[in-house]
Amino acid sequence: MQRFATPSTLGIACAVAGYLLFSGGDAMSKHLRQFEYSATQISFQYSTTAVLLLCLCSPWLGGLQRTLQTRRLGLHALRGLLAAPTQALNFFAFSKMPMANVYAVIFLAPFLTAALAALFLREKVTRTRWLLIATGFLGVLVAMRPDVYGFSLPVLAVLVTAVFNSIRNVTVPMLGPQETPLSLALFPALAVALATCVPALLTGKLPTMAHFALLSAGGVMYASGLLLTCLAFRLAPAALAGPFHYTQIFWAVLAGMMLFGDWPDVWTLGGSAIIVLCGVALTVTHHRGGAVASKAPGQPGDP
């Protein structure tokens, strides 16, 4: 049991749980959009709820005072700028496309994360892993079928999200271990709240009590998902944690069927199968590579 509970396996668990919570919040936003709440209003409610929850939990996440005394304010600001527009862009796309199709575009992020990690963090990515990541990307294209939606505004919105999220994921290891877990989630959530405040006031409307409860619940899921995914990229190498973003296809298909009547066709299921198989194979090759390196003195292991 102790051998199983390595930083990498804990990072994987955080990634899976975090992306599940993100999917729950996304499904809730798609539901609320049907009642003519703007994407920026939903994003503002989610992010402000997240900021409040994170501040309440700050004593268990490293402390608010220590978090605000960070020496990496510039890097946190960069991460905030990258996070600021992404949530509202996703919510806009969810209202125009099935969740599974939106996630198919978002799934560019793991590929980009691994590539950026190899370039800037010097993480070891072998030819086999590159092949698996590329094959997973082809699975994304199969599931998405670009001819269906083309290069439309919703697709463009999610493409921006995928690129920004990839860069933000890679910056987590650059922060260093001295940063508090709170800082990993608080600064992006605060940036989203600030970026969507004015648009929410201009385009929003007063929610009912039931809808306010749903908006608040979505904010709790967003805060928890943000914290867990940030921790995932701290505990595990980016090239390993990134592909577990693919697990969201399960939640997207399930939510689409149960809540919105979006039944997946053979292309969505086939592409999803390719994505999942490549993600699992990528994990296996990572652990095998680490085992070989540990048995060979003088050979550097995977970072």
C-alpha positions in Angstrom: 0.0 0.0 0.0 2.8 2.4 0.9 4.5 1.6 -2.4 1.3 2.3 -4.3 0.8 5.7 -2.6 3.6 7.5 -4.5 3.5 11.2 -5.4 2.7 10.2 -9.0 -0.3 8.0 -8.1 -1.6 10.6 -5.7 -1.3 13.1 -8.5 -3.3 10.9 -10.8 -6.0 10.5 -8.2 -6.2 14.3 -7.8 -6.4 14.7 -11.6 -9.3 12.2 -12.0 -11.2 13.7 -9.1 -10.6 17.2 -10.2 -11.7 16.7 -13.7 -14.9 14.9 -12.5 -15.8 17.9 -10.4 -15.1 20.2 -13.4 -17.4 18.1 -15.5 -20.2 18.4 -12.9 -19.8 22.2 -12.8 -19.8 22.3 -16.6 -23.0 20.2 -16.8 -24.6 22.6 -14.3 -23.6 25.6 -16.4 -25.1 24.1 -19.5 -28.4 23.5 -17.6 -28.4 27.1 -16.3 -27.7 28.5 -19.8 -31.1 27.1 -20.8 -32.7 29.7 -18.5 -30.9 32.6 -20.3 -28.2 33.2 -17.7 -25.1 34.6 -19.5 -21.9 32.7 -19.6 -20.1 35.6 -17.8 -22.7 35.7 -15.0 -22.4 31.9 -14.4 -18.6 32.2 -14.5 -18.6 35.2 -12.0 -20.9 33.3 -9.6 -18.7 30.2 -9.8 -15.5 32.1 -9.3 -16.7 34.3 -6.4 -18.1 31.2 -4.6 -14.7 29.5 -5.2 -12.8 32.5 -3.8 -15.0 32.6 -0.7 -14.7 28.8 -0.1 -10.9 28.8 -0.6 -10.5 31.7 1.9 -12.6 29.8 4.4 -10.5 26.7 3.9 -7.2 28.7 3.9 -6.0 27.5 7.3 -5.8 23.9 5.9 -4.3 25.0 2.6 -1.2 26.9 3.8 -2.8 30.1 5.2 -4.0 33.2 3.6 -1.2 35.4 4.9 1.5 33.2 3.7 -0.2 32.8 0.3 -0.4 36.6 -0.1 3.3 37.0 0.8 4.4 35.0 -2.2 7.6 35.8 -4.0 6.3 34.5 -7.3 3.6 37.1 -7.7 4.5 37.7 -11.4 4.1 34.0 -12.2 0.8 33.9 -10.3 -0.4 36.9 -12.3 0.5 35.2 -15.5 -1.5 32.1 -14.5 -4.4 34.4 -13.5 -4.4 36.1 -16.9 -4.4 32.7 -18.6 -7.3 31.5 -16.5 -9.4 34.7 -16.7 -11.3 34.2 -20.0 -11.3 30.4 -20.2 -14.3 29.5 -18.0 -16.7 31.9 -19.7 -15.5 30.7 -23.1 -16.2 27.1 -22.1 -19.7 28.0 -20.8 -20.5 29.7 -24.1 -19.3 26.7 -26.1 -21.3 24.3 -23.9 -24.5 26.2 -24.7 -23.9 25.7 -28.5 -22.5 22.1 -28.6 -22.9 18.8 -26.8 -20.5 18.4 -23.9 -18.6 15.5 -25.5 -17.8 17.6 -28.6 -16.6 20.5 -26.5 -14.4 18.2 -24.5 -13.0 16.7 -27.7 -11.5 20.1 -28.5 -10.4 20.7 -24.9 -8.5 17.4 -25.1 -5.9 19.2 -27.1 -4.6 20.4 -23.7 -2.9 17.2 -22.6 -1.0 17.0 -25.9 0.1 20.6 -25.6 0.9 20.2 -22.0 3.3 17.3 -22.7 4.9 19.2 -25.5 5.4 22.3 -23.5 6.7 20.3 -20.5 9.3 18.7 -22.8 10.4 22.1 -24.1 10.4 24.2 -21.0 10.6 21.8 -18.0 12.9 19.2 -19.8 10.6 16.4 -18.8 11.6 13.2 -20.6 9.1 12.2 -23.2 10.1 9.1 -25.2 9.2 8.4 -28.8 6.7 5.8 -27.7 5.0 8.4 -25.5 5.0 10.9 -28.3 3.4 8.3 -30.6 0.7 7.5 -27.9 -0.1 11.2 -27.4 -0.3 11.8 -31.2 -2.6 8.8 -31.5 -4.8 10.1 -28.7 -5.0 13.4 -30.6 -6.2 11.5 -33.6 -8.9 10.1 -31.4 -9.9 13.6 -30.5 -10.4 14.4 -34.2 -12.4 11.2 -34.6 -14.7 12.1 -31.7 -15.0 15.7 -32.7 -15.4 15.3 -36.5 -14.3 18.8 -37.5 -16.6 18.7 -40.5 -19.7 18.8 -38.2 -19.0 22.2 -36.6 -16.1 23.5 -38.7 -14.0 26.4 -37.5 -17.0 28.1 -35.8 -17.0 30.6 -32.9 -17.7 27.9 -30.2 -14.8 25.7 -31.5 -12.5 28.8 -31.6 -13.5 29.6 -28.0 -12.6 26.1 -26.8 -9.3 26.1 -28.8 -8.3 29.3 -26.8 -9.1 27.5 -23.6 -7.0 24.4 -24.5 -4.0 26.5 -25.3 -4.3 28.7 -22.2 -4.9 25.7 -19.9 -1.8 23.9 -21.3 0.4 26.9 -20.5 -1.1 27.3 -17.1 -0.5 23.6 -16.3 3.1 23.8 -17.2 3.7 26.8 -14.9 2.7 24.9 -11.8 6.1 23.2 -11.3 7.8 26.6 -12.0 6.2 28.0 -8.8 8.3 25.7 -6.6 7.4 23.7 -3.5 7.4 26.8 -1.2 4.1 28.0 -2.7 1.0 27.1 -0.7 -1.7 24.8 -2.1 -4.1 27.7 -1.6 -2.1 29.9 -4.0 -2.5 27.3 -6.8 -6.3 27.8 -6.8 -6.9 31.2 -5.3 -5.1 33.4 -7.8 -6.8 31.8 -10.9 -10.2 31.9 -9.3 -9.7 35.6 -8.3 -8.6 36.4 -11.8 -11.8 34.9 -13.3 -13.9 36.8 -10.8 -12.3 40.1 -11.6 -12.4 39.5 -15.4 -16.1 38.6 -15.4 -17.4 41.1 -12.8 -18.3 43.9 -15.1 -19.7 41.8 -18.0 -21.8 39.8 -15.5 -23.3 43.1 -14.2 -24.1 44.2 -17.7 -25.5 41.0 -19.1 -26.7 39.1 -16.0 -30.1 38.9 -14.3 -31.3 38.2 -10.8 -31.4 34.4 -10.2 -34.1 32.5 -8.4 -33.3 30.9 -5.1 -33.1 27.5 -6.7 -30.8 28.7 -9.5 -28.7 30.6 -7.0 -28.2 27.3 -5.1 -27.1 25.6 -8.3 -24.7 28.4 -9.1 -23.2 28.2 -5.6 -22.9 24.4 -5.9 -21.1 24.9 -9.3 -18.7 27.3 -7.6 -17.9 24.7 -4.9 -17.2 22.1 -7.6 -15.1 24.6 -9.5 -13.0 25.5 -6.5 -12.4 21.8 -5.6 -11.6 20.9 -9.1 -9.2 23.8 -9.5 -7.3 22.9 -6.4 -7.2 19.1 -7.1 -5.9 19.6 -10.7 -3.3 22.1 -9.6 -2.1 19.6 -7.0 -2.0 16.9 -9.6 0.5 18.8 -11.7 2.6 19.4 -8.6 2.6 15.8 -7.5 3.1 14.1 -10.9 5.0 15.0 -14.0 3.0 17.1 -16.5 3.4 14.5 -19.2 1.8 11.9 -16.9 -0.9 13.9 -15.2 -2.0 15.7 -18.4 -3.5 12.7 -20.2 -5.9 12.1 -17.3 -7.8 15.1 -18.6 -9.2 12.5 -21.0 -11.4 11.0 -18.3 -13.7 13.9 -18.8 -15.1 12.2 -21.9 -16.8 9.6 -19.6 -18.5 12.3 -17.6 -19.4 14.3 -20.7 -21.1 11.3 -22.4 -22.9 10.3 -19.2 -24.1 13.8 -18.4 -25.1 14.4 -22.1 -27.3 11.2 -22.1 -28.8 11.7 -18.6 -29.4 15.4 -18.5 -29.6 16.7 -22.1 -30.5 13.8 -24.3 -27.3 14.0 -26.3 -26.7 10.3 -27.2 -23.2 9.7 -28.5 -22.8 8.2 -32.0 -20.3 5.6 -33.2 -17.7 8.4 -34.0 -17.9 9.8 -30.5 -17.6 6.4 -28.9 -14.8 5.2 -31.3 -12.8 8.4 -30.8 -13.3 8.2 -27.0 -12.0 4.6 -27.0 -8.9 5.7 -28.8 -8.3 8.5 -26.3 -8.8 6.3 -23.3 -6.6 3.5 -24.6 -3.8 5.9 -25.4 -4.0 7.5 -21.9 -3.8 4.1 -20.2 -0.9 3.0 -22.4 0.9 6.3 -21.7 0.6 5.6 -18.0 1.9 2.1 -18.3 5.0 3.2 -20.3 5.7 5.8 -17.7 5.8 3.4 -14.9 7.8 0.8 -16.9 10.3 3.5 -17.8 10.7 4.5 -14.1 11.1 0.8 -13.1 13.9 0.3 -15.7 15.6 3.5 -14.7 15.6 2.5 -11.0 17.2 -0.9 -11.8 20.0 0.7 -13.8 22.6 2.6 -11.6 23.8 5.7 -13.2 20.8 6.0 -15.5 18.7 9.1 -14.8 15.0 8.2 -14.2 12.0 10.1 -15.5 11.5 13.4 -13.8 
